[in-house]
Amino acid sequence: MDSLASIKSSMDKLKEVFDVDLGEMRRRLDYVEGLKGGGGSNDELKRLARRLDELEASSKRLPHDYSRAGGGDSGDRGGFNTFADFIQHACFAKSDHRIEGLEAKAATALMSSASAGGILVPEAWQFQLTQYMEQVSIVRGRARSFQSDPQHPEQTLILPLLDYSGGRRAGVEMTWYEEGGTIAASEPAAWDSLDLTAHECGGIVTLSDKLLRNATALEQVLVQILGDALAAAQEYAFWSGNGITQPDGIFEHACVLTVNRENSAEVSFADLVDMLALALPARRYTWVISQTVLPELLKMQFNNSSIAPIWIPSAQEGVPSRLFGYPLMIREDAPILGSYGDVSLCCFDFYGLRDGLGIRVDASQHTGDNFTKGLTSIRIRASVDGKPLLSQPWTLADETTQVSPFVILDTPEGGSGS
């Protein structure tokens, strides 16, 4: 979070510089234009006008700075100063025209009644929550994200299912030919399709009315509570989802290749080497492990020899963040040591992710005994789908060797199960 705050602070300062520069340029341009009628320099006028155009174009390319409480494009914030301001109105001022507008927007997109659709979180706070979710997730921040149609955000997106068999690349078979020659068409069967249909998940958090009226505390607490809840539910589904009412999980997909470990309830150096041998060449992989695997890596020795551990140089150093040159991440809900999936080697460029309409909230003070206890329940909902983009493992040009963007460590017997 500190790095994100630093970036936002830098963007804020950069915008202030642009504002000052633009203001000064306009004043100078007005001054020269005033002199023009009295013989002022046309060259100076043109130079200043050109510089002003450059600055304005650069300023427009800057992303919105969502860390500022006021100012900026009020449309992006739905007319609210802060996320806490929006939530307070969603809880205690539902008749506010801004809340009604966001409720109507969600209902129109979902083709539902206003009460069923919820209140669409304004774009600025969608951005804030999504950024937080990416920080605490593994798949979301690394997967290939496909944008929804703004007019039909819940509509199914149909994509070609990539085929890397028999020397093809993503279903395309390339041909070298002389001028006037013929390019061989890819077989139609190579272009099977997959669909990304947003699946909805939701949850309810109950907070005291006293906290909800404390804007400063609410802003800090709510982003973490809601962001963590959404991120955890989606992250689990990206790995273990059933593909029917949830995203299609990585673990049980047909494109996965597995390695049977040498010894049960252990991770050996040979296991990791065997996994690496099944990875695609020259791709961006990430090791994903269970917390329970960490001691195995810290104590790992080459072929169980008596030499010092091979992954950590000394106890004075921090825990390494890379393994065989690839980043290493610890997934908090990964299967325990010895189970299928306690170690994974993944290239998330081959996992497609698509969000639906966006994050929506609604609130009630009349759930259970909330009213008598001074509590309010906030329901948060979001829709997303995710799937591996390959139909099967990647067969190299020798038409025998198989590799995969998703390599999973299995049990010695090969009995998988997440």
C-alpha positions as a printed Julia matrix, in Angstrom:
418×3 Matrix{Float64}:
   0.0     0.0     0.0
   2.91    2.35    0.67
   4.16    2.03   -2.9
   0.67    2.73   -4.26
   0.36    5.81   -2.04
   3.76    7.0    -3.26
   2.72    6.61   -6.91
  -0.52    8.5    -6.3
   1.36   11.26   -4.5
   3.74   11.58   -7.45
   0.81   11.76   -9.88
  -0.77   14.45   -7.72
   2.4    16.55   -7.8
   2.77   16.02  -11.55
  -0.76   17.23  -12.14
  -0.1    20.31  -10.02
   2.96   21.05  -12.16
   0.88   20.73  -15.31
  -1.82   23.0   -13.85
   0.72   25.69  -12.96
   2.47   25.4   -16.32
  -0.79   25.52  -18.25
  -1.98   28.55  -16.29
   1.27   30.41  -16.92
   1.18   29.55  -20.62
  -2.37   30.84  -20.96
  -1.44   34.12  -19.28
   1.54   34.59  -21.57
  -0.56   33.71  -24.62
  -3.19   36.27  -23.63
  -0.44   38.86  -23.17
   1.06   38.23  -26.62
  -2.37   38.25  -28.23
  -2.9    41.66  -26.64
   0.33   42.87  -28.21
  -0.53   41.42  -31.59
  -2.73   44.33  -32.58
   0.09   46.71  -31.68
   2.76   44.92  -33.7
   3.51   42.02  -31.39
   5.46   39.0   -32.67
   3.44   36.41  -34.59
   6.3    33.95  -34.15
   6.11   34.28  -30.37
   2.35   33.84  -30.5
   2.65   30.67  -32.59
   5.39   29.26  -30.35
   3.35   29.78  -27.19
   0.2    28.39  -28.77
   2.07   25.27  -29.9
   3.56   24.75  -26.42
   0.13   25.19  -24.82
  -1.34   22.52  -27.12
   1.47   20.12  -26.17
   0.93   20.65  -22.46
  -2.84   20.21  -22.71
  -2.43   17.0   -24.72
   0.04   15.63  -22.16
  -2.22   16.58  -19.28
  -5.16   14.72  -20.82
  -3.09   11.54  -21.04
  -2.55   11.49  -17.28
  -4.77    8.97  -15.47
  -7.24   10.25  -12.89
  -5.71   10.56   -9.43
  -8.21    8.77   -7.23
  -6.36    9.52   -4.0
  -7.57   13.12   -3.89
 -10.7    13.72   -1.87
 -12.04   16.49   -4.08
 -11.65   17.91   -7.54
 -11.1    15.85  -10.64
 -13.85   14.52  -12.84
 -16.95   14.29  -10.66
 -18.51   11.89  -13.17
 -15.9     9.26  -12.32
 -16.78    9.56   -8.65
 -20.52    9.63   -9.17
 -20.58   13.04   -7.51
 -19.11   11.79   -4.22
 -15.94   13.09   -2.6
 -14.69    9.78   -1.17
 -15.58    6.09   -1.1
 -16.77    6.57    2.48
 -19.05    9.4     1.31
 -20.58    7.06   -1.3
 -21.09    4.23    1.21
 -22.67    6.58    3.77
 -25.2     7.74    1.2
 -25.85    4.15    0.08
 -26.63    3.29    3.72
 -28.45    6.35    5.01
 -29.59    8.45    2.0
 -30.87    6.07   -0.65
 -33.27    8.71   -2.01
 -30.31   10.89   -3.01
 -30.5    11.42   -6.78
 -26.89   10.26   -7.22
 -27.61    6.93   -5.52
 -30.83    6.51   -7.5
 -28.89    7.16  -10.72
 -26.28    4.5    -9.93
 -29.03    2.08   -8.94
 -30.84    2.7   -12.22
 -27.59    2.22  -14.18
 -27.07   -1.21  -12.62
 -30.69   -2.2   -13.21
 -30.51   -1.21  -16.88
 -27.3    -3.16  -17.48
 -28.64   -6.24  -15.68
 -32.17   -5.88  -17.09
 -33.54   -6.15  -13.56
 -35.48   -4.05  -11.09
 -33.54   -1.33   -9.3
 -33.67   -3.11   -5.96
 -32.41   -6.39   -7.46
 -29.43   -4.84   -9.25
 -27.95   -2.97   -6.3
 -26.06    0.31   -6.41
 -23.2     0.41   -8.89
 -19.99    1.59   -7.24
 -18.69    4.67   -9.15
 -15.74    4.16  -11.48
 -13.18    5.8    -9.19
 -13.95    3.49   -6.3
 -14.21    0.46   -8.62
 -10.64    1.33   -9.55
  -9.61    1.65   -5.9
 -11.1    -1.71   -4.93
  -9.72   -3.5    -7.99
  -6.24   -2.13   -7.37
  -6.38   -3.43   -3.8
  -7.63   -6.83   -5.0
  -4.73   -7.09   -7.45
  -2.27   -6.43   -4.64
  -3.6    -9.23   -2.43
  -4.29  -11.73   -5.26
  -2.04  -13.87   -7.41
  -4.11  -14.63  -10.52
  -6.04  -11.35  -10.94
  -3.0    -9.13  -11.34
  -1.24  -11.52  -13.76
  -3.99  -13.03  -15.92
  -4.89  -11.79  -19.4
  -7.81   -9.44  -18.79
 -10.49   -8.91  -21.44
 -12.62   -5.77  -21.34
 -16.41   -5.98  -21.3
 -18.6    -4.16  -23.79
 -19.59   -0.96  -21.92
 -23.1    -1.18  -23.36
 -23.53   -4.88  -22.55
 -21.15   -5.68  -19.68
 -22.81   -8.97  -18.75
 -22.92  -10.33  -22.3
 -20.95  -13.53  -22.95
 -17.58  -12.96  -24.63
 -16.65  -15.68  -27.14
 -12.94  -16.24  -27.83
 -10.98  -18.73  -29.94
  -9.69  -21.64  -27.91
  -5.96  -21.66  -28.57
  -4.52  -24.78  -30.2
  -0.77  -25.37  -29.95
  -0.72  -28.93  -31.26
   1.29  -30.21  -34.23
   3.5   -27.14  -34.56
   0.61  -24.67  -34.68
   0.75  -21.39  -32.83
  -2.6   -20.41  -31.31
  -4.39  -22.4   -34.02
  -2.54  -20.73  -36.9
  -0.39  -22.85  -39.19
   2.17  -20.64  -40.97
   3.38  -21.28  -44.55
   6.47  -20.06  -46.44
   5.63  -19.37  -50.06
   6.95  -17.77  -53.25
   5.33  -14.75  -54.82
   1.96  -15.77  -56.14
   1.99  -18.93  -54.04
  -0.77  -20.23  -51.79
  -1.07  -19.88  -48.0
  -2.44  -23.04  -46.45
  -5.58  -22.4   -44.44
  -5.68  -23.59  -40.85
  -8.0   -26.48  -40.24
 -11.42  -25.22  -39.06
 -11.28  -27.67  -36.16
  -8.36  -25.66  -34.77
 -10.72  -22.78  -34.03
 -12.82  -24.19  -31.26
 -14.16  -21.48  -28.98
 -14.49  -20.74  -25.31
 -16.88  -18.33  -23.68
 -16.37  -16.0   -20.76
 -19.72  -15.56  -19.0
 -19.53  -13.53  -15.8
 -20.53  -15.53  -12.71
 -21.74  -13.62   -9.7
 -20.54  -13.89   -6.12
 -21.53  -11.81   -3.14
 -21.21  -11.41    0.58
 -22.58   -9.42    3.5
 -20.64   -7.49    6.11
 -22.36   -5.96    9.15
 -20.88   -2.79   10.64
 -21.92   -0.47   13.46
 -23.69    2.73   12.48
 -21.11    4.58   14.57
 -18.3     3.32   12.34
 -20.29    4.06    9.2
 -20.58    7.71   10.23
 -16.81    7.99   10.88
 -15.66    8.81    7.35
 -11.92    8.62    8.03
 -11.98    5.2     9.7
 -14.61    3.87    7.31
 -12.51    4.68    4.23
  -9.56    2.66    5.54
 -11.51   -0.28    6.94
 -14.05   -0.79    4.17
 -11.62   -1.01    1.24
  -9.67   -3.69    3.1
 -12.74   -5.66    4.26
 -14.55   -5.64    0.92
 -11.39   -5.96   -1.16
 -10.11   -8.93    0.85
 -13.48  -10.71    0.72
 -13.89  -10.35   -3.04
 -10.25  -11.16   -3.78
 -10.27  -14.34   -1.66
 -13.49  -15.69   -3.21
 -12.34  -15.01   -6.75
  -8.79  -16.27   -6.21
 -10.06  -19.62   -4.93
 -12.4   -19.96   -7.93
  -9.6   -19.18  -10.41
  -7.79  -22.25   -9.04
 -10.61  -24.62   -8.07
 -13.8   -23.26   -9.65
 -16.32  -25.71  -11.15
 -16.67  -23.88  -14.48
 -20.47  -23.91  -14.21
 -21.54  -21.42  -11.56
 -17.95  -20.28  -11.01
 -14.88  -19.53  -13.14
 -13.12  -22.54  -14.64
 -10.33  -23.41  -12.21
  -6.77  -24.16  -13.26
  -6.31  -27.33  -11.2
  -8.68  -29.64  -13.09
  -8.32  -28.2   -16.6
  -7.36  -30.4   -19.55
  -4.34  -28.26  -20.45
  -2.58  -28.96  -17.12
   0.49  -31.2   -16.94
   1.36  -32.87  -13.65
   4.52  -34.22  -12.02
   4.37  -37.11   -9.58
   6.55  -36.24   -6.61
   9.31  -38.54   -5.46
   8.16  -38.92   -1.87
   4.81  -38.3    -0.21
   4.47  -35.23    2.01
   7.75  -33.83    0.62
   8.98  -31.49   -2.11
  12.39  -32.41   -3.51
  14.86  -30.66   -5.78
  14.15  -33.32   -8.42
  10.4   -32.56   -8.22
  11.02  -28.9    -9.03
  13.4   -29.74  -11.88
  10.82  -32.1   -13.38
   8.19  -29.36  -13.19
  10.51  -26.84  -14.83
  11.11  -29.29  -17.71
   7.39  -29.13  -18.58
   7.26  -25.32  -18.78
   6.99  -23.41  -22.04
  10.26  -21.86  -23.19
  10.77  -18.11  -22.84
   7.5   -17.38  -21.01
   6.63  -15.47  -17.85
   6.09  -18.07  -15.15
   5.34  -17.75  -11.45
   5.88  -20.4    -8.78
   2.88  -20.6    -6.44
   3.3   -22.58   -3.25
   1.5   -23.41   -0.03
   2.79  -21.86    3.19
   3.42  -25.44    4.35
   5.9   -25.94    1.48
   8.14  -23.09    2.58
  10.15  -25.17    5.14
  10.83  -27.73    2.39
  12.45  -25.03    0.24
  14.39  -23.45    3.1
  15.91  -26.8     4.1
  16.26  -28.2     0.57
  19.62  -29.79   -0.31
  20.91  -31.02   -3.64
  20.01  -34.72   -3.95
  19.64  -34.9    -0.13
  23.38  -34.38    0.34
  24.92  -33.04    3.53
  25.93  -29.71    1.99
  24.31  -26.44    3.01
  20.76  -25.63    1.81
  20.71  -24.62   -1.86
  17.83  -22.11   -1.92
  18.76  -19.74    0.91
  22.41  -18.67    1.15
  22.37  -17.92    4.88
  20.05  -17.24    7.8
  21.1   -13.59    7.65
  19.32  -13.05    4.34
  15.59  -12.68    3.8
  13.51  -15.45    2.27
  14.28  -15.51   -1.49
  11.55  -14.27   -3.8
  12.62  -16.28   -6.86
  13.12  -19.93   -7.73
  14.99  -20.97  -10.89
  14.75  -17.34  -11.94
  10.95  -17.11  -11.72
   9.01  -15.15   -9.05
   7.72  -17.17   -6.11
   4.41  -16.42   -4.41
   2.79  -17.99   -1.34
  -0.93  -18.65   -1.75
  -2.71  -18.66    1.57
  -5.43  -21.15    0.59
  -3.24  -23.51   -1.44
  -3.47  -27.24   -0.63
  -1.21  -28.41    2.2
   2.17  -30.08    1.75
   1.91  -33.44    0.03
  -1.41  -32.65   -1.68
  -2.09  -32.1    -5.37
  -1.38  -28.43   -6.06
   0.83  -27.58   -3.1
   3.35  -26.38   -5.73
   2.33  -24.92   -9.09
   4.33  -23.38  -11.92
   2.06  -21.12  -13.96
   2.19  -18.71  -16.87
  -0.93  -16.62  -16.26
  -0.76  -15.07  -19.73
  -2.73  -18.18  -20.7
  -5.52  -17.58  -18.18
  -8.3   -15.31  -19.45
 -10.24  -13.14  -17.03
 -13.24  -10.91  -17.65
 -15.19   -8.81  -15.18
 -18.89   -8.2   -15.68
 -20.8    -5.02  -14.88
 -18.72   -4.1   -11.86
 -18.88   -4.07   -8.08
 -22.29   -3.27   -6.61
 -23.45   -2.65   -3.07
 -26.68   -2.23   -1.17
 -27.41   -1.82    2.51
 -30.09   -2.6     5.08
 -30.65   -1.64    8.71
 -33.5    -4.12    9.01
 -31.68   -7.43    8.63
 -32.17   -9.57   11.74
 -31.96   -7.37   14.81
 -29.73   -4.73   13.18
 -32.17   -1.92   13.96
 -32.22   -2.5    17.71
 -28.42   -2.91   17.87
 -27.52    0.09   15.71
 -26.03   -2.02   12.93
 -26.17   -1.91    9.15
 -25.56   -4.84    6.79
 -23.78   -4.06    3.52
 -24.07   -6.55    0.68
 -21.35   -6.49   -1.96
 -21.64   -8.27   -5.3
 -19.4    -8.66   -8.32
 -19.36  -10.85  -11.42
 -16.33  -12.36  -13.12
 -15.29  -15.31  -15.25
 -11.93  -16.89  -15.84
 -10.63  -19.83  -17.9
  -7.39  -21.24  -19.25
  -7.07  -20.19  -22.9
  -5.68  -23.51  -24.16
  -7.68  -26.63  -24.96
  -4.86  -29.03  -24.09
  -1.12  -29.08  -23.32
   1.19  -27.5   -25.89
   2.79  -30.03  -28.25
   6.17  -28.89  -29.53
   7.28  -29.1   -33.15
   8.66  -32.62  -32.66
   4.98  -33.63  -32.24
   5.9   -35.64  -29.14
   7.13  -33.37  -26.36
   4.39  -31.69  -24.35
   4.69  -28.58  -22.24
   2.07  -26.45  -20.51
   1.49  -23.0   -19.04
   0.17  -24.77  -15.93
   2.37  -27.42  -14.3
   1.11  -28.93  -11.03
   2.93  -31.1    -8.48
   0.91  -34.24   -7.79
   1.11  -37.08   -5.27
   3.48  -40.01   -5.91
   0.59  -42.18   -7.06
  -0.84  -39.49   -9.3
  -4.18  -39.32   -7.52
  -5.07  -35.66   -8.12
  -7.68  -33.69   -6.33
  -7.8   -30.11   -5.19
